[in-house]
Amino acid sequence: MGIREMETRAREDLLGKRHDGLPKWLSWRLPVWLRVLVVVAAGAGVLAGAQWTAGAYRETVAYRQAADCRTGGGAAGSCIGREDARVADKAEVEGCSGSGSDRRCTTKHKLRLSGARRTEWLDVAGDTYDAAFRGSRAELQTWQGAIVGITVRGHTQTFPPPSEDSLWMWIAAVWLLLGLALWAGLSGLLSALVQPVSGGWAIFTLPLVLLLGNVLFGAGVGKWLLTVVLTLGVVGFTIGARRQELQKKRRWATANP
């Protein structure tokens, strides 16, 4: 190595850059004791998350198989209950983010329901909001105290039970914790966290949740098609980004022997 190359690398060291073109701090590897601690903690999270996922799945299946309480479907909490309510009020809430040409706004539609057992605001779809008027009668379908459906002026909208929302959340958490455990056990390098494979693992959470939802509860052709497209898109993006990363490293190594 010539004097000029040595001076260049010394200058890069002072600027905090590694000799492969990445910031030098990304070359830091977790000490063994910390890696073991991360693996143990993430592994415990995976096991606990798996148990909670199984519990949420059983609750969701029980809801999907529950009968109407009015037809003798079972005790309260194990069947779909019915409640009468009135639309006491309705409101549109707009939320915006960004600025200028990047400004994006979304509108939430809410109905304030008043009945013998509850008075609360409920987020609904736009067509349900349009169908309801102040004072309209609303029939509510409930499961273990939560509203899982509403019928107002002949229009019906259903909502997933709380256990179903928890199911998807725990599946995502288990997947991400598993990735964290694998990273700490196999590498522990900070640079590995910003590689395409790590990013692809995180982004794959969405198609994974969709895929498991389709398998567990069934889905139509359209949802299966969306799941396949998302899955192939994430996998293709990850492979392409990884190839570009390897090519970039080879070019850097060639230019800086």
N, C-alpha and C positions, 0 to 999 in steps of 0.2 A: 504494500500500500504506500503510495506516494505521500509527500508532505502535504500537498494540497487536499488530498482525500481525507487525511487525518485531521486537518483543520476544519473541513466541512463537517465531519462527524462530531468533532468536539463542539462546534457551534450548534449542531442539532441537539446534543446532550444538554447544553445550557438552555436551549429553548424548550426542553422537555419533550423531545421527539424521539421515538424509537427508530432503529435503523431499517425498519420495514415500512416506514411512512406513517405509522400510527403514533398517537400520543404515548409518551413513555409510561405514564401511570397505568395504561391499559395492560401492560405486561406483568402487573402485579398479580401474584397467585395467593389465594387464601392459605394461611398456615394450616398444617394438618389438623390441629386440634379444632380450629374453627370450621374446617370442612366437615369433620366428623359431627360437630354440633349442628351444623346446617342439615346434614343428612338425617340425623336423628329427629330433629324438630320437624323437617318436612315429611319424613316418613310417618311420624306420629300424626301429622295433619292429614296425610293420605288415608291412613287407617280410620281415623275419626270421621273424616269426610265421607269415606266409603260407607260407614255405618249410617250416617245421617242421610246419605243419598238413598240407601236401601229403605230407610224409614219413610222418607218423602215419597218414594215410589209406591210403597204399600198404601200410604194415605191417598195418593192420586188414583190408584187402581180402585180403592174402596169408593172414592167419589164417583168414578166413572161407572161403577157397577151398582150404585145406590138407586133405590126406588123412590118414588114419591111418597112422602109421609102420609098424604091423604088417602093412599090406597093400602095403608097398613104396611109400609115398607120397613118399619123398624122404629126403634126408640129415637128420640131427638138427638141429633148429632151423627146418626148413622144412616139418615135418609135425607132427601132433598125437601127442605121446608118451604112453605109459602107464606108470604107476608103481604098485606095490603098497605100501600103508602100513597102519598100525594106528592106531586112535583111542586115544592114550595117556591123554588126559584131556579133560575138557570143563568149561566154566565159563560163568556168566552174569555180565556186568559191567554194573552200573546206573550211569548218569550223570544227574545232576539239575542244573537251573539255575533261577534265580528263587527266590522265597520266598513263603510264605503261599498265597493263592489262585492266584498266578501261577506256582507251582512246577510245573515240567514235568520228567518223568523218562523216559528211554529205556533200553532193555535191549539190550545186544549179546550175541550168542551166539557162543561160540568153541569150536573143537575143536583139540586139540593132536595133530598128526599125526606119527607116527614111522615112517620108512622107511629103506631102504638109502641113499638120496640126500639126504634132508632130514629135519629135525625142526623143526617150526614150528607156531605158532598160526595158525589160519585163521578169519576171520569168516564165519559162515554164517547162513542164514535159520533161523527158528524151527522149521520143520518138519524141516529137515535135522538140527538139533540134537536134536530129539525122537527122530528115527529112529536116531541113533547111541548106542551104549553103549561104555563103556570096554572096550577089547579088540576092538571090532568091526573087521572087515577093511574097508578103504577102497581103492577104485581111483581114482587121480588121473589127470586128463587135463592135460597140460602143453604149453605153447607157449613156446619159447625160455627155458626154465627157470622160467616162471611157471605157477602152477596156474590152469587155466581151467575146470576141472570136477571134481566129486567124486561118486562113487557109493558109498553106504554102505547096506547092508541093503535093497537094491532101490530106494533113493531117490536121484535124481540132481539135482544143482544145478550150473549153469554160471555162470561169471564172465567179464566182459569182459577182454580182454587189456590189458596196460599201455598199449599204443599207442592203444587206443580211449579210455581215460581222458585221455590226453595230447591226443587230437584235440579233445575237447570243451573242454578247458582252453585250448588255443591258439585255437580259434574265438572263445571268450569274450574272451580277451586281445586279439585282433586287433580285434574289434568295439569294445571299450572304448578302445583306443589310437586307433582311427579317430575316435571321438567326441572324444577329447582334442585330436587334431590339428585337427579342424574348429572346436572351440571357440577354440583359440589363434589360428587363422588368420582366423576370421570375426569374433571378438569380443574375447576376452581379458579381458572383464569378470568379476570375481568373482561378481557378482550373477547372471550367466547360468548359473553352476554350480548354483544352488539353484532355478532355474526348472523348471516342470513338464516342459518338453521335455527338459532334461538328465536329470531323474529317469526319465522315460519311456524315454529311450535306454538308460540303465543297466539298468532292469528288463526291457527287451525282450530282454536277453541270454538269458534262460531260454527263451522261446518260439522265439528264433532257433536255439538249439542243438537244440531238439526238432524244429523244422522241417527243418533240414539233415540231422539224423539220419534222419528219415522219408524224405527225398528220396534220400539216399545209400544207405541200407540197407533201405528199405522199412519198413512198419509196418501194423498192423491198424487196423480201423475205430475202435476205442476210443482208440488213441493219436493218430490223426489228429483225432478229435473233441476230445480234450484240448488238442492243439496249437492248433486253431482257436479254442477257447474262451479259452485263455490269451492268444493274439494279439489277439483282439478286445477282451478285457478290458483289456490294457495300453494299446492304442491308444485305447479309449474313455475310460479313466481319464485319460490324458495330455491328450486334447482337452478333457475336462470341467474338469480342473484349470487348463488354460491359459485357458479362458473365464472361470472364476472369478477368476483373477489379473487379467485385463484389466478385468473389472467392478469389482474392488476398487480398481484404479488410477484408473478413471474416477470412482468415488465419492470417492476421496481428492482428486483434482484438482478436483472440483466443490466439495468442502467447504473446500479450501485454494487459492483462486484466486491 
